Amino acid sequence: MNDYAIDTDKLCLYYKRKLALDHLTLKLPRGGIHAFVGANGAGKSSLFRVLLGFEAASSGQARVLGHDSAQLTPALRGRIGFVNEEHTMPTWMRVRDLTRMQQHQYAAQWNQGRYDEVLRHFNVLPEQQVGQLSRGERAGLNLALALAQSPELLILDEPTLGLDVVAKRAFLEALLLTNAADDSTIVYCSHQMDEIERVADNLVILERGALRYMNGPADFCERVQLWVAEFPFKAPDVWQLPGVLQVQPIEGLTHIVVFDQDDTFGARVKLLGARTVHCMPLGLDRAVNAFLAHGHAGARRAA
């Protein structure tokens, strides 16, 4: 057993002629909650399909829990939990029957206490049919079943997509209060930065199938800065400066979001004619959006 829950080396995946994973090398340590973010088409779902053995890689290697993802046995699959945004379950079954089926399948590792603890956050009754549950209730049931399985690796792919505010809060609280990350490695994929800030120990940013960043969310926010400049006349082309991710004119001021720049960046802006320059911190939502928007614009320019 190595130290990585997920370990890829130069992993490539093509859909016809489109490159979905571009020589992706990723070493995700065991334990904690790892948040995956990226624009649509960044390769997140493609990566999960390869890791779960649903898709064969075009080239490169992918290992899950120390094993080749292309050769997952039923026993290995039992150590991996997966919840996606569809929350697909047999609608004709009653909750109690579906739960018994899962208990039987994962008898050796079933954690009834964890199942009950998670389901308490949702208004789900054993006699209900799955098809009668709301989307939020299905999400809660799906999470309860996945966590009760006691997986070593749990992949949550947009699990709160389409949920209302109340259901989303219940889902996140259920995930956090179970302390599941003490026993499992959790991969949490979401476009909602407020969720990422609440749950993530580690932030993983994918862009066009390649790894662009991996470290703590707080570290990322420290590396992204907002500089607000006032130019007495028309603002010059600040894109020529190093590290610029985004430029926005707002109420007569020029907002410049930059990555990995120190205090000398303000002096560079002043050399371009700025009357005043101020540096401000950014929250995770705007920092990530600026980072991803810059990458998307770069892709359009390259095309």
Beta strands, then each sheet from edge to edge (+ up, - down):
strand 1: 4-15
strand 2: 18-29
strand 3: 32-37
strand 4: 59-64
strand 5: 67-68
strand 6: 80-84
strand 7: 153-157
strand 8: 185-189
strand 9: 202-207
strand 10: 210-215
strand 11: 224-230
strand 12: 244-250
strand 13: 253-259
strand 14: 276-281
sheet 1: 2+ 1- 4+ 5-
sheet 2: 6+ 7+ 8+ 3+ 9+ 10-
sheet 3: 12+ 13- 11+ 14-
end
